[in-house]
């Protein structure tokens, strides 16, 4: 995962194999000792595979700390690109981790930014890692201005829904004309999600955002790989399988219909459903 880091001392991660690397603003690796520059990464990691609140508690983690400025809320393009390259290509060794078939990116640059597009094309060609990214939290201002890399055609972009399956008011959506695709691809719960709090052993905190929805889908991808290990080496098929794991009955609810395009649902293919 690409994020602010991880507090591996939290009870949610006891017993897990965690591969970690922090990158500086120029994209150089600077620290292999797990830490979190804020709380965002720890919270996201807990959603993916926390022992009690994770979607896939059996999954191990590889964490690239790339949001290391402003209390773990921002990073440079060079940092993020270096972290993504490390997750895709490094041998993460230790325990069961050797490579990353699923990469969660709960981050984004507003609007269409082509900076990351070439490496996501490499991912698609190699077919051994699937990038799952938050679509962004600009709400009405996010119409047709959702965030990169979640708005790439090569990336599974995730929006957020509330407890009733209705799109959250902050969740971005719309048509990305550069690649000619509607986004998000699918959605998942993203409001008031409880997960691990950094700098504590056993505290939890509630947070909202598409940053919380994306790791729900990443955890679901890990579960699919657990049930069918062949998906780890065919991540295009993994993407297809994820898009089948949605509930579509709420797509036409009034809150989910894009008034600019009544044939399009603001939650994409539907809301994640693991039943």
C-alpha positions as CSV (number, residue, x, y, z in Angstrom):
1,X,0.0,0.0,0.0
2,X,1.0,3.6,-0.7
3,X,0.3,5.8,2.3
4,X,1.8,7.7,5.3
5,X,3.2,4.5,6.8
6,X,2.1,2.1,9.5
7,X,2.4,1.8,13.3
8,X,3.2,-1.9,13.4
9,X,3.0,-2.0,17.2
10,X,-0.8,-1.7,17.1
11,X,-2.6,-4.9,18.2
12,X,-4.3,-5.0,14.8
13,X,-0.9,-6.0,13.2
14,X,0.5,-8.4,15.7
15,X,1.8,-11.6,14.0
16,X,1.8,-10.0,10.5
17,X,4.7,-9.9,8.1
18,X,5.2,-6.3,7.2
19,X,7.6,-5.1,4.6
20,X,8.3,-1.3,4.9
21,X,10.2,1.4,3.1
22,X,10.0,5.2,3.6
23,X,10.9,7.5,0.7
24,X,12.0,11.1,0.9
25,X,10.6,14.0,-1.2
26,X,13.1,13.2,-4.0
27,X,12.0,9.6,-4.2
28,X,15.0,8.1,-2.4
29,X,14.6,5.3,0.2
30,X,15.5,6.6,3.6
31,X,14.1,4.3,6.3
32,X,13.2,0.6,6.6
33,X,11.9,0.8,10.2
34,X,8.1,0.9,10.2
35,X,6.5,4.2,11.3
36,X,3.6,6.4,10.5
37,X,4.0,10.1,9.7
38,X,0.4,10.7,10.8
39,X,-2.5,8.3,11.3
40,X,-3.8,7.8,7.8
41,X,-1.7,4.8,6.8
42,X,-2.3,2.9,10.0
43,X,-6.0,3.4,9.7
44,X,-6.0,2.3,6.1
45,X,-3.8,-0.8,6.8
46,X,-6.2,-1.8,9.6
47,X,-9.1,-1.7,7.1
48,X,-7.2,-3.9,4.6
49,X,-6.0,-6.6,7.0
50,X,-6.3,-5.7,10.7
51,X,-6.7,-8.7,13.0
52,X,-10.1,-7.6,14.2
53,X,-11.4,-4.9,11.9
54,X,-9.7,-5.9,8.6
55,X,-11.6,-7.2,5.6
56,X,-8.8,-9.7,5.0
57,X,-7.2,-10.4,8.4
58,X,-5.0,-13.2,7.0
59,X,-3.2,-10.9,4.6
60,X,0.3,-9.6,5.2
61,X,1.4,-6.1,4.2
62,X,4.0,-4.2,2.2
63,X,3.9,-0.5,3.0
64,X,5.5,2.4,1.1
65,X,5.6,5.5,3.2
66,X,5.1,8.3,0.6
67,X,2.8,10.8,2.4
68,X,5.4,12.1,4.9
69,X,4.7,15.8,4.9
70,X,2.1,17.8,6.9
71,X,1.5,15.1,9.4
72,X,1.2,12.3,6.9
73,X,-1.3,14.0,4.5
74,X,0.8,14.9,1.5
75,X,3.8,13.7,-0.5
76,X,5.6,14.6,-3.8
77,X,5.0,12.9,-7.1
78,X,8.5,11.6,-6.9
79,X,7.8,9.9,-3.6
80,X,4.6,8.3,-4.7
81,X,6.2,7.1,-8.0
82,X,9.2,5.6,-6.2
83,X,6.9,3.9,-3.7
84,X,4.8,2.4,-6.4
85,X,7.8,1.2,-8.3
86,X,9.1,-0.5,-5.1
87,X,5.8,-2.2,-4.4
88,X,5.6,-3.5,-7.9
89,X,9.2,-4.7,-8.4
90,X,10.9,-5.3,-5.1
91,X,11.2,-8.8,-3.5
92,X,9.6,-8.1,-0.2
93,X,10.9,-11.3,1.4
94,X,10.1,-12.2,4.9
95,X,7.2,-14.4,5.8
96,X,4.8,-14.9,3.0
97,X,5.4,-11.6,1.2
98,X,7.5,-11.7,-1.9
99,X,5.5,-9.3,-4.2
100,X,2.3,-7.3,-4.2
101,X,-0.6,-8.6,-6.3
102,X,-2.8,-5.9,-4.8
103,X,-1.7,-2.3,-4.2
104,X,-3.9,0.2,-2.4
105,X,-3.5,3.9,-3.0
106,X,-5.6,6.0,-0.7
107,X,-4.3,9.2,-2.2
108,X,-4.6,11.2,-5.4
109,X,-3.7,14.3,-7.3
110,X,-6.8,16.4,-8.1
111,X,-7.9,16.3,-11.8
112,X,-6.1,14.3,-14.5
113,X,-2.4,14.1,-13.9
114,X,-0.6,11.8,-16.4
115,X,2.5,11.4,-14.1
116,X,1.7,7.9,-12.9
117,X,0.1,6.6,-16.1
118,X,3.1,4.9,-17.7
119,X,3.8,2.8,-14.6
120,X,0.2,1.7,-14.4
121,X,0.5,0.6,-18.1
122,X,3.5,-1.5,-17.1
123,X,1.4,-3.0,-14.3
124,X,-1.3,-3.9,-16.8
125,X,1.2,-5.5,-19.2
126,X,2.9,-7.5,-16.4
127,X,-0.5,-8.5,-15.1
128,X,0.9,-9.3,-11.7
129,X,-0.3,-6.3,-9.6
130,X,-3.6,-4.5,-9.5
131,X,-3.7,-0.9,-8.4
132,X,-6.8,0.1,-6.4
133,X,-7.1,3.8,-5.7
134,X,-9.4,6.2,-4.0
135,X,-11.3,8.4,-6.4
136,X,-11.2,11.6,-4.3
137,X,-13.2,13.6,-1.8
138,X,-14.2,16.8,-3.5
139,X,-17.9,16.2,-3.6
140,X,-19.8,18.4,-6.0
141,X,-16.5,20.1,-6.9
142,X,-15.2,16.6,-7.9
143,X,-17.7,16.2,-10.8
144,X,-15.5,15.3,-13.7
145,X,-12.4,16.3,-11.7
146,X,-11.7,13.1,-9.8
147,X,-8.2,12.3,-8.7
148,X,-5.3,10.5,-10.4
149,X,-4.4,7.7,-10.4
150,X,-7.9,6.5,-9.5
151,X,-9.3,8.1,-12.7
152,X,-7.0,6.1,-15.0
153,X,-8.5,3.4,-17.2
154,X,-5.6,1.1,-16.0
155,X,-6.6,1.5,-12.3
156,X,-9.6,0.4,-10.3
157,X,-11.0,3.6,-8.9
158,X,-13.2,3.4,-5.8
159,X,-15.9,5.7,-4.5
160,X,-17.5,5.8,-1.1
161,X,-21.0,4.9,0.1
162,X,-22.8,5.4,3.4
163,X,-24.5,2.8,5.6
164,X,-27.5,2.9,3.3
165,X,-25.6,2.2,0.1
166,X,-26.0,5.8,-1.1
167,X,-23.0,7.7,-2.5
168,X,-21.3,9.9,0.2
169,X,-21.6,13.6,-0.5
170,X,-17.8,14.0,-0.7
171,X,-17.2,11.1,-3.1
172,X,-16.1,12.2,-6.6
173,X,-17.6,10.9,-9.9
174,X,-18.0,11.6,-13.5
175,X,-16.5,11.2,-17.0
176,X,-12.8,11.2,-17.5
177,X,-12.4,12.4,-21.1
178,X,-8.6,11.7,-21.3
179,X,-9.1,7.9,-21.2
180,X,-12.8,8.0,-22.1
181,X,-14.1,6.3,-18.9
182,X,-16.7,6.8,-16.3
183,X,-15.5,6.7,-12.7
184,X,-15.6,5.4,-10.1
185,X,-15.4,1.8,-11.3
186,X,-17.2,0.6,-8.1
187,X,-17.8,1.8,-4.5
188,X,-17.5,0.5,-1.0
189,X,-18.4,1.7,2.5
190,X,-16.5,4.9,3.3
191,X,-18.4,6.8,6.1
192,X,-17.5,6.5,9.8
193,X,-15.2,3.5,9.3
194,X,-13.5,2.3,12.5
195,X,-9.9,1.1,12.3
196,X,-6.6,1.3,14.1
197,X,-5.2,4.5,15.5
198,X,-1.5,5.2,15.3
199,X,0.8,5.8,18.3
200,X,-1.3,3.5,20.4
201,X,-1.4,-0.2,21.1
202,X,-5.2,-0.8,21.3
203,X,-7.0,2.4,20.4
204,X,-9.3,2.8,17.4
205,X,-10.7,5.8,15.6
206,X,-13.5,6.5,13.1
207,X,-12.7,8.2,9.8
208,X,-14.6,8.9,6.5
209,X,-13.4,9.2,2.9
210,X,-12.8,7.4,-0.3
211,X,-9.5,6.6,1.4
212,X,-11.5,4.3,3.7
213,X,-13.5,2.8,0.8
214,X,-10.5,1.8,-1.4
215,X,-8.9,-0.5,1.3
216,X,-12.3,-2.2,1.7
217,X,-11.9,-3.3,-2.0
218,X,-8.2,-4.1,-1.6
219,X,-9.1,-6.4,1.3
220,X,-11.8,-8.0,-0.8
221,X,-9.2,-8.6,-3.5
222,X,-7.0,-10.3,-0.9
223,X,-9.8,-12.6,0.0
224,X,-10.4,-13.5,-3.6
225,X,-6.7,-14.4,-4.0
226,X,-6.9,-16.5,-0.8
227,X,-9.8,-18.5,-2.3
228,X,-8.2,-18.7,-5.8
229,X,-4.4,-18.2,-5.7
230,X,-4.3,-18.1,-9.5
231,X,-5.7,-14.6,-9.4
232,X,-2.4,-13.4,-7.9
233,X,-0.8,-13.9,-11.3
234,X,-3.7,-12.7,-13.4
235,X,-4.7,-9.4,-11.9
236,X,-6.8,-8.4,-14.9
237,X,-9.0,-11.3,-14.1
238,X,-8.9,-10.3,-10.4
239,X,-10.2,-6.8,-11.4
240,X,-13.1,-8.5,-13.3
241,X,-13.9,-10.7,-10.3
242,X,-14.0,-7.6,-8.1
243,X,-16.5,-5.9,-10.4
244,X,-18.7,-8.9,-10.1
245,X,-18.7,-8.7,-6.3
246,X,-21.1,-5.7,-6.2
247,X,-24.7,-5.1,-5.3
248,X,-26.4,-3.2,-8.1
249,X,-29.9,-2.9,-6.7
250,X,-29.2,0.6,-5.3
251,X,-27.6,2.0,-8.5
252,X,-30.8,3.7,-9.6
253,X,-31.6,5.2,-6.2
254,X,-32.1,9.0,-6.6
255,X,-29.0,9.8,-4.6
256,X,-26.8,7.6,-6.8
257,X,-28.0,8.8,-10.2
258,X,-25.9,11.4,-11.9
259,X,-28.3,14.1,-13.0
260,X,-26.0,15.1,-15.8
261,X,-26.1,11.5,-17.2
262,X,-29.2,9.6,-15.9
263,X,-27.8,6.3,-17.4
264,X,-24.8,6.5,-15.1
265,X,-24.6,5.6,-11.4
266,X,-22.4,7.7,-9.2
267,X,-21.2,4.5,-7.5
268,X,-20.0,2.9,-10.7
269,X,-20.8,-0.8,-11.3
270,X,-22.3,-1.0,-7.8
271,X,-21.4,-1.2,-4.1
272,X,-19.0,-3.9,-2.8
273,X,-20.9,-7.0,-1.6
274,X,-19.0,-9.9,-0.2
275,X,-22.0,-12.0,0.7
